[in-house]
Every structure is written in C-alpha cells, then in structure tokens.
Amino acid sequence: MLGAMDDATTPRPADAATEPAVLDDGPAAGLRLRITGRPAILQVTRACEREQAPGETGEREFGVTEVYVYRRDWRVKSPPLRYGYDPASP
C-alpha cells in the first residue's frame, strides 16, 4: 500500500519546501521540475492540436489533452527524485 497520496488539489503552504525531480523515458524524458511533498505519481499533459472539420464554423468550447503518467522510483532517496514513464497508464 502506498499510503496517503498527494495530488494537485492538496492545499500547500506558500512557504512549502520544494525539491528537484527529473522524468525518465516517455514523451517528457529529461524534463526537470521542482515538486512539493514527494508525490507517488505525476501526471504530465500536452494539448493536442485541433483541426476544424469541413463545414464547421466558429470555435468549440472544448479541447483534447494527451495524458502521460510518471511514477516515482522509490529506490531514489535523495534529490533529484526520479519518475519513470508508465506506458500502461492511464
């Protein structure tokens, strides 16, 4: 069991400490970022390019986003923390 999981909806104090992390493999390989609270899973998104269908006029009120999941490598105990791409998720 992973225990309590932290996510983007968890309130954080303005002065919460951050630490470096790096993403391994997948579409965001090599991306460096700063995280708070050592979350078990990171969700990385990228907007998809939209095309207008023939005969369609105006803008639509929605978009599509690619979603990629990266899971923390629990063997790494000191910064930078490492997160590996999970090709089976979501």
C-alpha positions in Angstrom: 0.0 0.0 0.0 1.3 3.4 -0.9 -0.3 5.3 1.9 -1.8 8.8 1.7 -1.2 10.2 -1.8 -0.6 13.8 -2.5 -2.2 15.5 -5.6 -2.7 18.8 -7.2 -5.8 19.5 -5.1 -3.9 19.2 -1.8 -3.5 22.7 -0.3 0.1 23.6 0.3 1.5 26.4 2.4 3.1 29.3 0.4 6.4 28.5 2.0 6.4 24.8 1.4 9.8 23.3 0.5 10.3 22.1 -3.0 13.0 19.7 -4.3 14.2 18.8 -7.8 13.0 15.9 -9.8 13.6 14.5 -13.3 11.4 12.5 -15.6 12.8 9.3 -17.2 11.7 7.9 -20.6 8.5 8.6 -22.4 7.5 11.8 -24.2 8.7 14.1 -21.4 12.1 12.4 -20.9 14.7 14.6 -19.3 12.2 17.2 -18.1 13.4 18.8 -14.9 11.0 20.2 -12.4 10.5 21.1 -8.7 8.0 19.2 -6.6 6.5 19.5 -3.2 5.7 16.6 -0.9 7.3 13.7 -2.9 4.1 12.6 -4.7 4.0 9.0 -5.9 2.5 9.8 -9.3 2.9 12.8 -11.6 0.5 13.5 -14.4 2.0 15.3 -17.4 -0.3 16.8 -20.1 0.1 18.3 -23.5 -2.6 20.0 -25.5 -3.5 18.3 -28.9 -3.6 20.4 -32.0 -7.2 20.9 -33.1 -8.4 20.8 -36.7 -11.6 22.3 -38.0 -13.9 19.8 -39.7 -15.1 20.6 -43.2 -18.1 22.9 -43.0 -17.5 23.6 -39.3 -17.7 27.3 -38.3 -16.7 29.0 -35.1 -14.8 27.8 -32.1 -15.7 24.8 -30.0 -15.8 25.1 -26.2 -13.5 22.1 -25.6 -10.1 20.8 -26.2 -8.2 17.5 -26.1 -5.2 16.8 -24.0 -2.7 13.9 -24.1 -2.1 12.5 -20.6 1.1 10.7 -19.5 1.7 9.2 -16.1 5.1 9.1 -14.4 5.6 7.0 -11.2 8.2 7.7 -8.5 11.2 5.5 -8.4 11.1 4.5 -4.7 14.8 3.4 -4.8 15.9 7.0 -5.2 16.0 8.6 -1.7 17.8 11.9 -2.4 17.3 14.7 -4.9 16.9 14.8 -7.7 14.0 12.4 -7.3 13.3 10.3 -10.4 10.0 9.5 -12.0 9.6 6.8 -14.7 7.2 6.8 -17.5 4.3 4.3 -17.2 3.2 3.4 -20.8 0.2 1.4 -19.4 -1.5 4.4 -17.8 -4.0 5.8 -17.8 
